[in-house]
Amino acid sequence: MTDTLTLPAHIENGLVQLDAPLPSGIISVEVRVRVADASRPRRSLADYVRSLPVGTRTVEDIDQQFREGRADRL
């Protein structure tokens, strides 16, 4: 069985650029890519958050939940 490693990388100007050096002893490299689904365009996190419905909790409700959570850890 062949051992495999996952190395961080990104695509820059159409080329795969490693974000970390290759470890010693590497004898071959294969690249696996994920293809974006063109029928489902990616949105930014900010766009996603803006699309959520307005919440019903008040600032006081949220603060109380934080206080209770912190009290549980004591």
Backbone bond lengths (Angstrom), bond angles and torsions (degrees), N, CA, C in turn:
res aa  C-N    CA-C-N  psi(-1)  N-CA   C-N-CA  omega(-1)  CA-C   N-CA-C  phi
1 M - - - 1.451 - - 1.530 109.16 -
2 T 1.303 116.77 137.05 1.460 122.20 -178.10 1.524 110.01 -89.73
3 D 1.326 116.38 131.49 1.454 119.95 174.59 1.519 109.19 -76.40
4 T 1.315 116.64 143.45 1.462 120.31 177.27 1.525 109.50 -126.23
5 L 1.310 115.34 153.58 1.463 122.64 176.79 1.517 108.11 -127.01
6 T 1.301 116.42 149.58 1.454 121.32 171.52 1.514 107.30 -104.67
7 L 1.321 116.24 123.83 1.459 121.64 -179.76 1.518 109.13 -113.09
8 P 1.320 118.16 134.82 1.464 119.56 178.18 1.524 109.92 -67.82
9 A 1.326 115.47 138.23 1.464 120.95 -179.66 1.520 109.03 -155.28
10 H 1.308 115.75 166.18 1.467 121.48 175.46 1.529 108.36 -144.16
11 I 1.324 115.08 166.16 1.467 120.25 178.95 1.515 108.08 -102.24
12 E 1.330 115.50 127.18 1.460 121.79 -179.09 1.526 108.28 -133.05
13 N 1.321 116.10 118.18 1.471 121.43 -178.66 1.526 111.91 53.33
14 G 1.328 116.79 39.46 1.454 121.20 177.56 1.513 115.38 80.19
15 L 1.335 118.39 2.54 1.459 122.33 179.69 1.520 110.40 -114.24
16 V 1.320 116.47 145.01 1.460 121.30 175.78 1.522 108.01 -80.55
17 Q 1.318 116.34 122.72 1.467 122.45 179.12 1.532 108.14 -114.89
18 L 1.322 116.19 123.46 1.464 119.96 177.83 1.516 109.85 -73.16
19 D 1.329 115.78 141.80 1.460 121.51 177.62 1.526 111.81 -95.58
20 A 1.315 116.40 0.38 1.464 121.92 178.30 1.531 106.82 -148.29
21 P 1.322 117.61 153.70 1.471 119.02 179.12 1.530 111.02 -69.69
22 L 1.327 115.09 153.13 1.463 119.26 174.84 1.518 109.43 -68.69
23 P 1.315 118.22 136.64 1.460 120.10 174.72 1.531 109.99 -66.78
24 S 1.300 117.17 159.54 1.466 120.16 178.30 1.524 109.38 -69.76
25 G 1.305 115.38 155.64 1.457 120.53 176.63 1.517 114.96 86.19
26 I 1.311 118.64 6.83 1.466 120.97 179.05 1.532 108.50 -73.22
27 I 1.336 116.47 128.67 1.473 119.12 -178.72 1.523 112.28 -106.54
28 S 1.324 118.61 -21.11 1.461 120.91 176.16 1.528 108.85 -159.12
29 V 1.313 114.73 160.67 1.465 121.01 -179.20 1.516 108.67 -135.16
30 E 1.328 116.99 134.01 1.459 123.40 171.40 1.518 106.65 -123.88
31 V 1.302 116.53 146.60 1.461 120.69 -178.83 1.518 108.90 -113.89
32 R 1.316 116.53 131.12 1.457 122.81 174.92 1.521 106.66 -111.15
33 V 1.312 117.15 131.73 1.462 120.84 -178.42 1.523 110.03 -118.54
34 R 1.330 115.74 154.93 1.460 122.07 172.92 1.517 107.14 -109.56
35 V 1.308 115.64 125.05 1.461 121.30 -178.35 1.526 108.31 -91.96
36 A 1.342 116.23 130.97 1.457 121.04 178.98 1.521 109.67 -66.62
37 D 1.318 116.08 142.05 1.460 122.24 176.50 1.524 107.59 -81.50
38 A 1.336 116.54 105.34 1.466 121.35 -175.86 1.525 111.91 -64.79
39 S 1.327 117.85 -22.81 1.461 119.88 -179.71 1.526 111.50 -78.32
40 R 1.315 116.71 -10.41 1.461 121.00 -179.42 1.532 108.26 -130.67
41 P 1.337 117.31 86.31 1.467 119.42 -177.04 1.527 111.65 -62.46
42 R 1.330 115.22 145.40 1.467 120.71 179.94 1.520 110.09 -77.61
43 R 1.316 115.50 138.58 1.455 120.88 175.62 1.518 108.46 -110.72
44 S 1.299 115.51 156.89 1.459 119.10 176.70 1.527 108.92 -75.32
45 L 1.313 115.96 161.30 1.452 120.83 177.18 1.526 110.20 -60.72
46 A 1.331 116.95 -39.47 1.465 120.41 179.64 1.533 110.56 -61.72
47 D 1.335 117.52 -41.94 1.467 120.48 177.64 1.520 110.76 -62.29
48 Y 1.330 116.26 -41.24 1.464 120.12 179.09 1.531 111.04 -62.46
49 V 1.324 116.86 -47.20 1.471 120.60 -179.12 1.522 110.01 -62.01
50 R 1.338 117.34 -42.39 1.475 120.13 178.71 1.522 112.08 -63.18
51 S 1.330 117.47 -26.44 1.465 120.56 -178.28 1.527 112.96 -79.61
52 L 1.322 117.62 -13.61 1.465 120.49 -178.60 1.522 110.75 -71.68
53 P 1.348 117.21 149.21 1.462 119.02 178.29 1.527 110.61 -68.11
54 V 1.309 115.25 155.95 1.460 120.86 178.63 1.522 108.91 -65.73
55 G 1.328 116.38 136.01 1.457 120.85 179.44 1.520 112.07 -76.91
56 T 1.334 115.30 165.59 1.468 120.35 -178.68 1.522 112.26 -108.04
57 R 1.335 117.36 -4.74 1.466 119.55 -178.18 1.521 110.21 -82.59
58 T 1.318 115.19 145.57 1.456 120.45 177.97 1.524 109.59 -90.07
59 V 1.322 115.99 166.04 1.459 121.15 175.96 1.525 109.72 -58.20
60 E 1.328 116.70 -39.23 1.462 120.66 179.49 1.529 111.49 -62.97
61 D 1.343 117.05 -41.06 1.474 120.31 178.06 1.527 110.87 -60.59
62 I 1.317 116.22 -44.12 1.463 120.82 -178.74 1.521 110.64 -67.45
63 D 1.345 117.41 -43.57 1.464 120.69 177.34 1.521 111.14 -60.13
64 Q 1.335 117.30 -40.64 1.466 120.79 179.09 1.524 110.36 -63.21
65 Q 1.326 117.61 -40.51 1.466 120.29 178.50 1.522 110.37 -62.67
66 F 1.331 117.72 -41.85 1.469 120.45 177.18 1.527 110.60 -61.96
67 R 1.322 117.26 -44.60 1.476 120.22 179.95 1.527 110.50 -60.71
68 E 1.325 116.98 -43.48 1.463 119.92 179.12 1.522 112.20 -65.35
69 G 1.306 116.61 -38.82 1.456 120.52 177.89 1.518 112.11 -64.23
70 R 1.321 115.71 -41.54 1.474 119.63 178.94 1.516 110.79 -68.36
71 A 1.331 117.87 -36.89 1.463 121.36 179.79 1.521 110.87 -65.13
72 D 1.328 117.44 -32.79 1.466 121.46 179.37 1.521 112.00 -65.90
73 R 1.334 117.14 -26.10 1.467 120.86 -178.18 1.514 112.99 -84.46
74 L 1.306 117.75 -10.55 1.474 120.01 -178.38 1.497 111.88 -80.82
